[in-house]
Amino acid sequence: MVILPELYILAYSIFFLLASLRKNKLELQGYARLGAGIGFILTILFLGAEGEILGAAYRVDIFSQVFKLFLMAGLFIVLCSGDNRGDAPREFGAEYFMFLGFSTLGLMMLVSAVELISLVIALEISSFSLYVVVPLRQAQTKNQLEAAMKYLFFGAMSTGVMLYGMGYLYGLAHSTYLAEIMLKLPGMIGQPMLVFALLLVLAGFLFKLALFPLHFWTPDIYEGSSNTTATFIATMPKLAAAALMIRIVGLAPRDAVDFTQVLMVLAACSMTLGNLAGLVQKDLKRLLAYSGIAHAGYLMLGLIALSNDGYAAVIYYSLVYLFMNLGAFFVILVLARQGENLQVENLAGLARRSPLLALTLAVCAFALAGIPPTGGFTGKFFLFISAFEAGHLAIVIVGAVNTVISIFYYLNLVRMSYSREATSSEPLNLSLREKALCYLFLVAILYLGVMPFGLLDFFGNLL
C-alpha cells in the first residue's frame, strides 16, 4: 500500500492506453482532469506512508511523498490549464494523456529511488514518454520536429554521461546503493576521481533542471512543443530533478571544497546566461525557457550550502517555482486559444481585455523577478541566506546582480499588459475554471511570500 499513488498513476496511464485502442475516439480531457484530481487526493491520504521495497532500492518516506504530492498537483493543474486545443490531434488524444501519465509515474519513482540502477530506470521512464509527447502538436512544423529530435538526442547523451559516472562511482564505492556510497565517501575525499564521478552522475539531473552546460535544448523544445507540453516540461521534471539533486549532493562530505566550487561555477554561468539571453527574447515561451535556466542556477545556491537549511530552501523554492511558472504558462494557454506561439507584443492591452488574467501575469512576473511580497522573493531570500551562511559570499553577489538583470524583462511583460494599447478591443471572457486557476495562483504565490516559516520548518524536518 505504500506505493498506492504510483500504482494509481500506472492504472491511470493504462486506462488511456486501452482508450487509444478504440476506433471511435472519445473526448478524454474531462477524464484526464478527473483522474489527476483523484490521484492528488490519494497522494494526500498517503502522505505519511513509509517503507522500503525492491531490496531497499525504493524508499517511501515523507521526503519522497511530499515531492509526489507536488508532482500530482502539477499534473492536475497542467491538465486543468489547457483545453487540448493545439496539443495532440484528436486521434492521438488518448496517447497524449497516457504518455503524460507515464512521465509522471517515472518522476514519482525518481524521487523514491535510492539506488543507482533504479534511478536510471525511473529517469528513462519519464524521459521516453516526453520524447513521444513533444512532436504531438496539431500543426506539423519544422520547428516542432526539430525540437523532438533535439530532445531525444540530448536526452540520450546526458543519460550516457550519467551512466559513465555511475560506473566510476560503483568502482570507487563497490555499491550502487546511495546509503552505502555515503558511508564510504569520507575515506575518498582526496581522490579527484570522486568529484569527477559525482559530476558525471549529476549530468542526467542537470539536463532535467536545464542547468548550464546542459541547458541548450530548452529554448527550442519550449518553442517547438505545444503549449500544454511546454508547461509540463517546464515544471514537472524540475521538481523531481531538485529532489534527486538533494539526494545526490547530500552524499558529498561537508568539507568537499572542490565539489562545491564546481557547482558554484555552474550556478553562476546558468544564472548569467539565462538572464542575459532573456533580455532579448521576443517569443514568450523562449523567454520563459531562459528564465528556467536562470532559476536552475538560483536553486543551486541552496545545494552548495551542503546543509539542511539549504536543502529546505531548495524544496521551498521548488514549490514556489511550480506555482509561478504554471501561472505564467497559464496566461499563454488562455491567450493562445488555438495553440499558437505568442510573442511578447501579444500581451499588449491585456489589462483592458481581462484584468484578472493581467493581474495573474503581473504577480507571476513579480515572483519570477523576486519582488516582495511574493513567494519568489521569499524563496530567493532563503536560498541566498543559506549560501551566505555557508561562506559563499561571491555566488550570493552574482545571484543578486542577476536578480536585478532579470527585473528588466519580467517587468516588460507587466508593462506590455498595462501600458500598451490593445491590438484587439474584444474582451477576453474567462470560464469559471480559468477564473478559479487565476485565484489559485494569486493566493498560492502571495501566501508563500508572506507566510513561509511553517512550511520551511516542515521541509527542514524532511531531511
Buried (B, 14 or more C-beta within 10 A) or exposed (E): EBBBBBEBBBEBBEBBBEBBEEEEBEEBBEBBBEBBBBBBEBBEEBEEBEEBEEEEBBBBBBBBBBBBBBBBBBBBBBBBBBBBBBBBBBEBBBBBBBBBBBBBBBBBBBBBBBBBBBBBBBBBBBBBBBBBBBBBBBEEEEEBBBBBBBBBEBBBBBBEBBBBBBBBBBEBBEBBBBEBBBEBBEEBBEEEEBBBBBBBBBBBBBBBBBBBEBBEBBBBBBBBBBBBBBBBBBBBBBBBBBBBBBBBBBBBBEEBEBBBBBBBEBBBBBBBBBBBBBEEBEBBBBBBBBBBBBBBBBBBBBBBBBBBBBBBBBBBBBBBBBBBBBBBBBBBBBBBEEBBBBBBEBBBBBBBBBEBBBBBBBBBBBBBBBBEBBBBBBBBBBBBBBBBEBEBEEBBEBBEBBBEBBBEBBBBBBBBBBEBEBEEEEEBEBEEEBBEBBEBBBEBBBBBBEEBEEBBEBBBEBB
